Amino acid sequence: MIGATVDLDLQRRRRRAVLAGLTAAVLMGTAACGGSDDGGGGSADGLPETIKLVSVNPTTGVVAFAGNAANQGYQLAIQEINDSDLLEGSQLELELVDTRSEPQTAAQEATTAIADSEVAAIFGSVSSNEAIAMSPLLQQRGLPVIYTQAGSDGVVVGDYTWRATPLMSSYYPILSRYVEEQGFSSLGVLYTSATPTLQEVGSETVPQMAEDLGIEITASIDIPATTQDYSAPISQVLESEPDAVVALLVGAANVTVMQQLRQAGYAGPVLGNSGASAGNLVPAGADGADMVWPVDFNFQQTAESSQAFVEAYRAEYGEDPLNYAAEAYDAAWFLARSIAAAGSADREAIKDAMVAQAEETFDGALGEGLSWEDGTIVVPGVVVRWTGDGEELLYEGTGEA
């Protein structure tokens, strides 16, 4: 136990050294921003001793797995921020609120946070349906919010609303390298209409990627959200004899489609999406092997800032982090840097500082050279392959268009 304690102390010192480097520029360049003092628990004249934040996220219900992982990312970041000198002695205090995966509850909790003058900002729900119910209220009443996941339109609706998860369409084209390396000349596409994100990638992003590469789409099938048996659309795609199959499904449906593709005699690679991450392909076993997909974060990516986060997360929770936690971690640090730059816990001052901070690139859990575009984070992304019993990092994106 003594040895373990010493190792943990060494890990913490190394992490603090990395974090000190990441925040040094912020500390040297911090300047107070103007703003009113009608909300947020502090005036524009300085930071209060405690700055209250709220995570309005599902910790029970159908998307609790993502909400709980995000909360762990927030908590780790806030622990590190409070241990640093970023806020010059002020401490962040995080309250966790459960939406129960219900949009109505999410909207009610957003309203409660708005009414609490001590709340400086909130972290919003991972669920698009919940986020869409929250954003108009938060924007109208001027309470800063940063979401993770929640990829639908209607989430980022103004300069009080932010999203620390990149749009899948922005990084999916990094799969082009894999397609070229494999020498594919045609793709058959299956995509679900269950989510606007996957529908966009299937109907717009993949066809554009194919056009850019000069390859053919032999078939493209939009699968209704209620579908549970994919054998019929799989047969249609395979009859078109593509070199590779693109399968864009949600969560556990990736297991079903991989099993049914193998049962139908298809033995080649499958281009998937981040819904196959987080261990979702484990039940597919060997049938899932050679599904390849891009994602905004994988614990194996090599950026120094990413590995500092992975090391910290493992030390705190004893497991590898999922992308939900990495996104939340970067969201919390972005908010903290904005509060430091504002020199205030006033809501309007924080909003103004967030707008200014978004003009600067930064390094974080999601990689190096991260940026913001229209209120949503932009990341290099990584490509991973399911081997049959784990995720293998194939390559990392460069962040260049």
N, C-alpha and C positions, 0 to 999 in steps of 0.2 A: 504493500500500500504506500510506503514511503517513496519507493521508486516511481510509482505511478503519479504521485503528487508532484514530484520533481519534474517528471516529463510534462505534466500538464502545465506547470508554471513556465517551463521553457517554451512550450507551444504558445502560451498566452503572450509571452514577451516578444516572440517572433511575430505574432499577429499584430501586436500593437505597433511594432516597428514598421510593418507594411502599411498599416492604416495611417500611421503618422505621415508617411510619404504621400499617401493618396489625398490627405486632407490639408497638407501644408500650404498649398497654393490658395485654398479657400481661406485659411486662417490669416494669411498675409494680405489677401485682397478684400477681406470683409469690409463692407461699408453699409451704414444704416440706410434703409429705404424709408420713404415717407409712407404715411397711411393713417387711417383713423383708428380710434381706440374703442370702438363700439362693439368689439367682439374679440374672443381669442385669449382672454385671461391676461392681457398685458397691454401696455401702452406702446407707442412708437418710440419712446425714450429709452428703452432698454429691455433686457430679458428678465422675466420673473424667475423666482427660485425654482418653480416647477411649471412645466409646460405640458398640458394635458392633451393627449391624443386618444382616439378611439378607433379600434378595428371593428367595422360592421361587416361581419363575415359569417357564412354558414359553418357552424361547428357540429351540427347535427343535420340529418337529411341527406338528400341524394348527392349533393356536391360537397359534403363535409370533408372528404379526403383532400380536396384542394384548399378549402378554407383553413383547415387545421395546419396543413403544411405551410401556407402563407403566414399564419400567425407565428409559427416557429421562426420563420425568416425575419419577421418584424421584431420579435423578442430578442433574437440574437443581435441584430443590428443596434437596437436601442440600448442593450447592455454595453456594447462596445462604444457607442456614442457617449453614453453617460460616463464611461471610464476614460474617455479622451478629453482633450481641452477644447473641442470644437465649439461648445456652447458656453465656454468660460465660466464653468461652475453651475450653470443651470442644468436641471435634470428633466429628461423626458419621462412622462408617466403614461403608460399604455393601458387602456381599459379594453377588454375583449367582450364584444356583444354578439350573441348568436342570433342570426336571422332565421334559423331553422329551415333554410332553403326556400323561404317564402318571400316573394316580392313585396307583399303588403307589409310584412314585418320589417323588411329592409327599409321601406319608405318611412315607416313609423320611427325606426331607430335613427334614421337620418334627421327626421324632424326633431327628435329629442336632442340630438347632438347640436343642431342649429340653435335650439333654445338655451342650451347651456353655455353661458358666456365664458366659462373657463376652458372650453374646448377650442384649441387653436386650429386643428385640422383633423381629418379622419382618413383612414384607409378603407376603401370601398370594397364591395362584394366581388368575389371571383365569378359570380353568376351574371351573365348578360341580362337576363330578365330582371334580376334584382337591381343591377346597376342602372338600367334604363329607368327604373322606378325612382331611383335616388337622384340621378344627375340633375334633372330640371329643378328640383327643390334646392339642391346645394348651390347650383350656379346662380339661381335667382336670389338666394339669401346670402350669398357670398361666403361660403365655408369651403376652404380648399379640400380637395379629395384626390387621392391617388388610388387607382384601381390596379389589380393584377388580373390576368385572364380577361374576361368580359370583353370579347372581341367584336361585338356587334356595333352597328351604327347606332347613334343615339346615346352613347356612353360619354364620349368626349364632346361636350357641347359648348365649351367656352373656356376662358382662361383660369377658371377655378377648378376645372376637371382635367385630370391627367390619367395616363395609363402606362404602367411600367411593364407591359407585355407587348412585344412587337406584333404587328399584323402578320399572320402567316404568309400572306401574299408577298410581303416584303423580303422574306428570307427563303421562301420555297425554291426560287430559281437557283440556289447554290447546288441543287441536285443536278444541274446541267453538267457539271464536271463528271459526276458518276455516269450519267447517260453516255457522255462522249467516250469515257474510258472503257465502257462495256461495249461500245460500238453498236448500240441500238439504232435501228433505222425506223422503228415504228413503236407506238404505244397504244394499248387499249385501256380505256379509262372507266372506272366505276367510282361514283361519288354520291354521297348521301345529301339529301335536302334537309336533313335533321338540324343542321346549323348553317347560318349564313356564311360563316368562315369557310367551311368545307365546300359549300356550293360555289363560292367565288373561286376557290383554288381549282376545283374541278372543271368549271365551265369557262374560266377566263385565264387563270395563271398558267395552268398546265398547257392549254392550247398555245398560249403566247410563247412559252418556253420551247415547245415543239417547233413552232414557226421559226424562232430565232436559231434553233439548231438545224433547221432544214429537214426535219423528220415528220413522219405521217402519224396522224391520229386515226387508227383503223376503226375504232368504235368509241362512243362516249355515252354512257348510260347514267341518268339521274335516278337514283334509287329512293323511293319514298321513305320518309322517316319511320314509318311503322313496320318496315320490312324486317323479318327475322330469318328468313331462308333466302340466301343469295344465289342459290344454284341456277336459277333461270337467267338472271343478268350475267352471271359468270359464263354460262354456256354461250350467250350472245357475244360476249367479248372474245372468248377463245375461238369462236367460229371465224372471227375476223383475222386470226393468225398474227397477232402482234408479237414483236420481239420481247416485249416486257409489258407487265400489267401495272397500272396505277390503281390503288385501292384506297379511297379516302373515306374512312368510317370513324365512328365515335367509340372510344373506349373498348369495352368487351366485344363489340362487333368485329374488331380487327381479328380476334381469335377465330370467330366463326368463318369469316371470309377466307382466312388463310387455310383453315382446315378444309373448306369446301373447294378451294382452288386446287389443293393437293389431291383431293378425292376425284376431282374432274380431270386429273392427269397433268396439270400444269406444274412443272418442277423448277421454273426459272425464278429470277428475282422479282420482288414486288416493291413498287415505290409507294410508301405509305405517308403518314403524317404524325405529328407529335402525340396524337391520341394513342399511339402504340407505346409511348414511353411509360415511365413510372411502374414498370412491372406488369403492364396490362397484357403482354404477350406470353407471360409465363405459362398459363393454361394451355397454350397452343403447342408447347414443347417443340419437337423437331419440325412439326408442320409450319411453325412460325419462322424457321430459319430462312435467312436471306430476304426478310423484309428490311428495306432501307428507307430512312426518312430523315428530314432535316428538323432541327429543334433549336430553340433559342439558347438552351443550356444543357450541358451534360457534365457530370462530375469529373469526367476524364479530360476535359479541355485544359489546355496547357498555359493559358495566360496567368501571369503571376497573381493578379488580383483575383482570378477565379479560384486558383489553388489556395490562396489565403483564406477565402471564404469556405472552401471545402474542408480545410483543416480545422477551422474554427467550428464549423457545423458538426463535424465528426466528434470533436472534443466535447461539445455541449450535449449532443443527442445520441451519440454512439451509432450513427448510420450515415449513409451517403445522402446528400440533399437531392431533392427533386427540383425541377425547374420552378415549381410554385414558390418554394422557399427562396430560391435565388432571386426571382423577380421581386419578391417582397423585401428582401434584404437591400437591393438597390433602390427600391422605392423609399425605404426609410432613410437611407443615407442622402438621397436627393432632397427629401423634405428637410432633414437636419441641416444640410448645407444651405438651403434656402432660408431657414430660420436664422442661422448664423449670419448670413449676408444681410437679412432684414434688420438684425439687431433688435428684434421685437417679436412678440407672440401675437401681435395684432393680425387679424385674418387678411385684411387688404394688403398690409405690408408683406406678409408671407407670399400672397399671390403674386405681387409685383416682383418679389425676389425669385420666385419660381420661374417666371417668364424670363428674367435675366439669366438665371442659372442654366436654363435650357439652351442658351446660346453657346455654352461651353461643352466640349467633349470631356468625358471622364472615363476612368477605369473602374470596374466593379465586378460583382459576382458573374455577370453575364458576359464579361470579356473586356477587351481594351478598346479605347476609342469610341465609346458609346455616345450616342447623341439623341436628340429629340426632334421630331418632325410633327407639326400640327398636334402637339400634346401627347404624342405616343412615342415610346422609346424605339430606337433603331439599333439593331445589334448585328454582329457578323454572322452568328449562327454556326451550328456544327451539323455534320452528317454522321449518323450512327447506323449500325447494322445489328439485327438480332441474330445471334449465332445458334440459337436453339436453347441456350441456357443463360444468356446474358447479353448485355449491350456492348458492342465493340465500336470505339471511335474510329471512323474512317478518315475524316479530315475536317478541318475547321475553315469557316468562311473568312474572307479577308476584310469584309465590311465595305468593299469597293463595288460600285455599280457595274 
